[in-house]
């Protein structure tokens, strides 16, 4: 249910925390929880198209940027090709919204398009109309949640069709609440005793909780299977357990399970290509 409300309802808050619980249950599979996140949020805020993933922006060179683990839903036939063609052709550099979001690099935020670009400037832009009109996308909410690893963030973009009523304050608050709570789960694990582990052991432990085999972890972390096997044995010794099952029930480790897992590319020394480890998913 949408409208002109400028505050969240009790039912909104309940729905957000219910969704957060569902995401943690799907947390071992980044593509699955992101797909569920988008489909749920689209319904909650009456949006049609959603896009989410991890965004890397180099702290040393903002031009060095990469999106990994991207999942998007809601496109009608032909729209996606038009929109991404617009992005890949360099049109985004002239987009009035892009100029505003560039000022928020390396920050967590949730903004509506109208919070950043007034209607008069938006609809007068020769880039917005006809390019966005042709792709049938118009008003949007964009949310970025910084991750503990420098330069990384999870983003959520929700869009309505061309000419639809713009998003209200309530919709922005709803997305902001969800993203803020997700960020707390990621940062809580990062501030715990687990953070004292050497980075490679922490990454190996995280992927163990995501259900990866040693062979899959070696690929994700760009390490040899022998090295990953050694890291796994070191974790067993560190937590005084004899195997994976016992490790995963260890109270000091279990908090890793209670937040949505990130793409393996987040932990890899090399970021890989723009598609990351998981392919884009459409529905």
C-alpha positions as CSV (number, residue, x, y, z in Angstrom):
1,X,0.0,0.0,0.0
2,X,1.4,3.4,-1.0
3,X,0.3,6.9,-0.6
4,X,1.5,10.3,0.6
5,X,2.3,9.3,4.1
6,X,5.5,10.8,5.5
7,X,6.0,8.2,8.2
8,X,6.1,4.4,8.5
9,X,3.2,2.5,9.8
10,X,3.5,-0.3,12.4
11,X,2.6,-2.8,9.6
12,X,5.5,-1.4,7.6
13,X,8.0,-2.0,10.4
14,X,6.6,-5.5,11.0
15,X,6.9,-6.3,7.3
16,X,10.5,-5.1,7.1
17,X,11.6,-7.2,10.0
18,X,9.8,-10.2,8.7
19,X,11.6,-9.8,5.4
20,X,14.9,-9.4,7.2
21,X,14.3,-12.7,8.8
22,X,13.5,-14.3,5.5
23,X,16.7,-12.9,4.0
24,X,18.8,-14.3,6.7
25,X,17.3,-17.7,6.1
26,X,18.3,-17.5,2.5
27,X,21.6,-15.9,3.4
28,X,23.9,-18.7,2.3
29,X,23.0,-18.0,-1.3
30,X,23.5,-14.3,-2.3
31,X,21.6,-14.6,-5.6
32,X,18.5,-16.1,-3.8
33,X,18.3,-13.6,-1.0
34,X,18.7,-10.7,-3.4
35,X,16.0,-12.0,-5.7
36,X,13.7,-12.4,-2.7
37,X,14.6,-8.9,-1.5
38,X,13.8,-7.3,-4.8
39,X,10.5,-9.1,-5.3
40,X,9.4,-8.2,-1.8
41,X,10.4,-4.6,-2.0
42,X,8.8,-4.0,-5.4
43,X,5.5,-5.0,-3.8
44,X,6.0,-3.0,-0.7
45,X,6.8,0.3,-2.5
46,X,4.7,-0.3,-5.7
47,X,7.8,-0.3,-7.9
48,X,8.2,-2.3,-11.1
49,X,11.9,-2.8,-11.6
50,X,14.6,-3.6,-9.1
51,X,18.3,-4.0,-9.2
52,X,20.8,-4.9,-6.4
53,X,24.3,-6.1,-6.0
54,X,27.7,-5.1,-4.6
55,X,29.4,-2.0,-5.9
56,X,33.2,-1.4,-5.6
57,X,34.5,2.1,-6.0
58,X,38.3,2.4,-5.5
59,X,39.1,4.8,-2.6
60,X,42.2,5.8,-4.6
61,X,40.5,6.3,-8.0
62,X,36.7,6.7,-8.2
63,X,36.8,6.0,-11.9
64,X,37.8,2.4,-10.9
65,X,34.4,1.0,-10.2
66,X,32.8,-2.5,-10.5
67,X,29.4,-4.1,-9.9
68,X,29.4,-7.8,-8.9
69,X,26.7,-10.2,-8.0
70,X,24.1,-8.1,-9.8
71,X,20.4,-9.3,-9.7
72,X,17.6,-7.4,-11.5
73,X,13.9,-8.1,-12.0
74,X,10.8,-6.6,-13.5
75,X,11.9,-5.7,-17.1
76,X,9.4,-6.0,-19.9
77,X,10.8,-7.3,-23.3
78,X,13.3,-4.9,-24.8
79,X,13.5,-2.4,-21.9
80,X,16.6,-3.9,-20.3
81,X,18.5,-3.7,-23.6
82,X,17.6,-0.1,-24.1
83,X,18.4,0.9,-20.6
84,X,21.7,-0.8,-20.3
85,X,22.6,0.3,-23.8
86,X,22.0,3.8,-22.5
87,X,24.3,3.2,-19.6
88,X,27.1,1.5,-21.6
89,X,27.1,4.2,-24.2
90,X,28.2,6.8,-21.6
91,X,24.8,8.4,-21.3
92,X,24.9,8.1,-17.5
93,X,27.7,10.7,-17.4
94,X,25.2,13.3,-18.6
95,X,22.4,12.1,-16.5
96,X,21.4,14.7,-13.9
97,X,20.9,12.0,-11.2
98,X,24.4,10.6,-11.7
99,X,26.0,14.0,-11.0
100,X,24.2,14.1,-7.6
101,X,24.9,10.6,-6.5
102,X,28.6,11.1,-7.3
103,X,28.6,13.6,-4.5
104,X,27.6,10.8,-2.1
105,X,30.4,8.4,-3.0
106,X,31.6,6.3,0.0
107,X,28.6,7.2,2.1
108,X,25.5,5.2,3.1
109,X,22.3,6.8,2.0
110,X,18.8,6.3,0.8
111,X,17.4,8.9,-1.6
112,X,14.5,9.4,-3.9
113,X,15.2,10.9,-7.3
114,X,13.2,14.0,-6.2
115,X,15.4,14.4,-3.2
116,X,18.4,14.9,-5.5
117,X,17.0,16.3,-8.8
118,X,13.8,18.5,-9.0
119,X,11.1,17.6,-11.5
120,X,11.8,20.6,-13.6
121,X,15.5,19.7,-14.2
122,X,14.7,16.0,-14.5
123,X,12.1,16.2,-17.2
124,X,13.9,19.0,-19.1
125,X,17.1,16.8,-19.5
126,X,17.7,15.7,-23.1
127,X,19.2,12.5,-21.6
128,X,16.3,11.6,-19.4
129,X,13.8,12.2,-22.1
130,X,13.8,10.4,-24.5
131,X,16.4,7.8,-23.3
132,X,14.6,6.9,-20.0
133,X,11.2,7.2,-21.6
134,X,12.2,4.7,-24.3
135,X,13.3,2.3,-21.6
136,X,10.1,3.0,-19.7
137,X,11.8,3.9,-16.4
138,X,11.3,7.1,-14.5
139,X,11.2,7.9,-10.8
140,X,13.5,5.8,-8.6
141,X,14.8,5.2,-5.1
142,X,18.5,4.5,-4.7
143,X,20.0,3.1,-1.5
144,X,23.6,2.4,-0.7
145,X,24.9,0.6,2.4
146,X,28.6,0.7,3.0
147,X,30.4,-2.6,3.8
148,X,33.3,-3.0,6.2
149,X,35.8,-3.6,3.4
150,X,37.0,-0.3,2.0
151,X,35.4,0.8,-1.2
152,X,32.6,-1.7,-1.1
153,X,28.8,-1.2,-0.7
154,X,25.6,-3.0,-1.3
155,X,23.2,-1.0,-3.4
156,X,19.4,-1.2,-4.1
157,X,17.7,0.6,-7.0
158,X,14.0,0.6,-7.4
159,X,12.2,2.2,-10.4
160,X,8.7,3.0,-11.5
161,X,7.5,3.1,-15.1
162,X,7.6,6.3,-17.1
163,X,4.9,8.7,-16.0
164,X,3.9,6.9,-12.8
165,X,3.4,8.8,-9.6
166,X,6.8,9.6,-7.9
167,X,7.9,7.8,-4.8
168,X,6.8,9.3,-1.5
169,X,8.7,9.8,1.8
170,X,7.2,6.7,3.3
171,X,8.6,4.5,0.6
172,X,12.1,6.0,1.1
173,X,11.9,5.5,4.9
174,X,10.9,1.8,4.3
175,X,13.8,1.1,2.1
176,X,16.2,3.0,4.4
177,X,15.1,1.0,7.4
178,X,15.6,-2.3,5.7
179,X,19.1,-1.4,4.4
180,X,20.2,0.1,7.7
181,X,19.2,-3.1,9.6
182,X,21.0,-5.2,7.0
183,X,24.1,-3.0,7.4
184,X,24.0,-3.6,11.2
185,X,24.1,-7.4,10.6
186,X,27.2,-7.1,8.4
187,X,29.0,-4.6,10.7
188,X,28.1,-6.6,13.8
189,X,29.9,-9.7,12.5
190,X,32.9,-7.5,11.4
191,X,33.2,-6.0,14.9
192,X,33.0,-9.3,16.8
193,X,35.8,-11.6,18.0
194,X,35.7,-13.1,14.5
195,X,37.3,-9.9,13.2
196,X,40.5,-10.8,15.0
197,X,41.0,-13.7,12.7
198,X,43.6,-13.2,9.9
199,X,41.7,-11.9,6.8
200,X,42.1,-15.1,4.7
201,X,40.9,-17.3,7.6
202,X,37.9,-15.0,8.1
203,X,37.1,-15.2,4.4
204,X,37.4,-19.0,4.5
205,X,35.1,-19.2,7.5
206,X,32.5,-17.0,5.9
207,X,32.4,-19.2,2.8
208,X,32.2,-22.3,4.9
209,X,29.0,-20.9,6.4
210,X,27.8,-20.2,2.9
211,X,28.0,-24.0,2.2
212,X,31.0,-23.9,-0.2
213,X,33.1,-26.9,-0.7
214,X,36.9,-26.5,-0.5
215,X,37.2,-26.6,-4.3
216,X,34.6,-23.9,-4.6
217,X,36.3,-21.8,-2.0
218,X,39.6,-22.1,-3.8
219,X,38.0,-20.8,-7.0
220,X,36.2,-17.9,-5.2
221,X,39.3,-16.8,-3.3
222,X,41.7,-17.4,-6.1
223,X,43.8,-19.8,-4.0
224,X,45.0,-23.4,-4.5
225,X,42.9,-26.2,-3.1
226,X,45.8,-27.2,-0.9
227,X,45.9,-23.7,0.7
228,X,42.2,-23.7,1.3
229,X,42.4,-27.1,2.9
230,X,45.2,-25.8,5.2
231,X,43.1,-22.7,6.1
232,X,40.1,-25.0,7.0
233,X,42.3,-27.1,9.2
234,X,43.6,-24.0,10.9
235,X,40.1,-22.9,11.7
236,X,39.3,-26.3,13.2
237,X,42.3,-26.0,15.5
238,X,41.5,-22.3,16.3
239,X,38.0,-23.2,17.5
240,X,38.9,-26.5,18.9
241,X,36.6,-28.6,16.8
242,X,37.0,-31.7,14.7
243,X,35.0,-30.9,11.6
244,X,32.7,-28.5,9.7
245,X,29.5,-29.6,11.4
246,X,30.9,-28.9,14.8
247,X,32.4,-25.6,13.6
248,X,29.0,-24.4,12.3
249,X,27.3,-24.9,15.7
250,X,30.0,-23.1,17.6
251,X,28.3,-20.1,19.3
252,X,31.2,-17.8,18.6
253,X,30.8,-18.5,14.8
254,X,27.1,-18.7,14.4
255,X,26.5,-15.0,14.1
256,X,28.0,-15.2,10.6
257,X,24.8,-17.1,9.7
258,X,22.5,-14.3,10.8
259,X,23.1,-11.9,8.0
260,X,22.8,-12.1,4.2
261,X,25.9,-13.5,2.7
262,X,27.9,-11.4,0.2
263,X,29.3,-12.5,-3.1
264,X,32.6,-14.4,-3.1
265,X,34.0,-11.5,-5.2
266,X,33.8,-9.4,-2.1
267,X,36.4,-11.6,-0.5
268,X,38.6,-12.2,-3.5
269,X,41.9,-10.4,-4.0
270,X,40.9,-9.8,-7.6
271,X,37.4,-8.2,-8.3
272,X,36.8,-10.1,-11.5
273,X,34.6,-8.8,-14.3
274,X,31.5,-6.7,-14.0
275,X,29.2,-9.7,-13.7
276,X,30.9,-11.1,-10.7
277,X,30.5,-14.7,-9.6
278,X,26.7,-14.8,-9.9
279,X,24.9,-14.2,-13.1
280,X,22.1,-11.6,-13.4
281,X,18.7,-13.1,-12.7
282,X,15.5,-11.9,-14.4
283,X,11.9,-12.7,-13.6
